[in-house]
Amino acid sequence: MADYTILYTDDDEDDISIFTDAVDSISREIKLQTYSGGDKLLSAIFNPPSTPYVVFLDLNMPGKNGFDVLEELRNSDYKKDIPVVIYSTSSEPGIIEKCRALGANAFITKPILMSDIIKSIELAIQIEWDKFIPTKSNFVFKF
C-alpha cells in the first residue's frame, strides 16, 4: 500500500476537524498534516523541505490567503510542482478561473456530506499528479 502525505490548510478549526475525520475513515495509509493558516503551511513546506503528495488549500484565510500561498509555491524553484487542490466554499467562476490561472491543479467546492468529503480526498490521492494536466473541463471536481 502506498503512503500518501496530505497537507491541509484552513483557518476554520471545524473544517480541519471534519477533514481529519474523513481522512481517518479512509482505509489507505494517509499521513495528514493540518495548518491553520497560509504562513504555517509555507513554513512547513520550506523549513524543513516537505514534499507532500497533494496540498488541500482553503482560499479565505487571514494573513496569507490561498491565492498568496499558491503564488508563492508556483514562484518557488524547488516546490512549484507540488500538486495543489483548492478546497473552498466558493464556487464563483471568476475565483475558479483565477485559481487555474495561478497554477492550481484542481478546484473542489467544499462538500457538505461526509461521504462526499471522503470521495474528494480519495479522488485526490488516486490522481497521478505528475501526469495530470488541468484544463477547463477537468479542473473542477464536483461532489
N, C-alpha and C positions, 0 to 999 in steps of 0.2 A: 504494500500500500504506500502510495506517495505521501510525502509530508508537505503540507501547504501552510505557508505563513501568510496571514491576512492582517493588514494594519487597517484599523477603522478609526476615523476621527469625526467627532461630533461634540458640540458643546452642550447637548441635551443628555443628561445622565440617564433619563428614562429610555431614550433611544439606544444608548450604549448597552444598557441592561437587557433590553429586548433583543438586540443584535447578538449579544453574548449568549443568551438563552437559545437563540436559533442555531448558532454555531455548535453549542453543546449537544444539540439534538441530532446533529448530522453524524453519520456513522464513519465518516472518513477522519483521518488524523489531521486536524487543523490546529495550528498554533495561532491564537488570536491575540493581538496587542492593540489595546484601545488607548486613545488620546483625546483629551478634552479641548483641544484647540490646534490650529494650524502650526503655530510656533513649536509646540511639543512634538507634533508629528515630524516636522522637518528636522528638529534636533535629533530625534530617534533615527531618522534615515541617514543623516550625515555624521553623527557622532555617537557611537562608532558606526561606520557604514553598515546599513542594513539593506538587504535586497529581498523584499517580500515577493510572494507570488503575485499578489494584487493588493491595491490600496482602495478601500472604500472611503470616499471623501464627501463630507457634507459641505454645502456651499455657504450657508448663512451662519457664520461664526464671528464673534467679536475678535478684534485684533486681525491677524492674518486670516482672511476668509478662504474659501475653497478655490476661488479664482487666483488669489495670490499664491497659494500653495502650488497649484497646478502650473502656473507660470514659472515659479522658482524651480520646480522639478524639471520642467521641459527646457529650461535655460542652463541646466547643470550638465557639465561634460560627462559625469560619471553616472548620474541617476536619471537621465532623460528618458530611458526606455522602460522604467518601472510602469507596469500597467495601472491605470487609474480609472476606477469606476466612480462617476459622480453619483452620489446617493442623496437625493434631495427631496424635499416636499414639493418643490416646484415642478410644473410640467409646462411652463411657458415656452413656446417655440423659440423666442429670442434668446432665452437663457440656455436652452439646449444647444442651439447653434453656436453660441459663444463658447460653450464648453468644448464642442467639437473643434472649433477653430483654434482653441488654445492647446489642443492636443490630447484631450481626454480620450480614453479608449472606448468608453460606453457610458450610458446615462440610464439610471433607474430612478423613477419616482418612488419614494419610499412606500412600500406596500403596507396595507393596514392589517391584513391577516397574517398570522404567524406562518401558516403553510406557504404563503407567497414570499415571505422574507426568507424562509429556508430555501425555496426554489431559486431565488435570486442569488443566494450565496453558492448553492450547488452549481448553478449555471456559470458563475464567475470562476469557479475552480476547474470546470470542465473545459473551458476555452484554452486553446494553445495560443497565448497572447503574442508570442513571437511570430506567429503566422497570421494572426487576426488583423485585418485591415478595416478600420471603421469607415463606413460610408453613410450617407444619409439614410439608406434603407435598413442598415443593421446596427446603427448607433444606439437607438433607444430600445431597451428591453421592457416589455410590458407584462405586468402580472395582475 
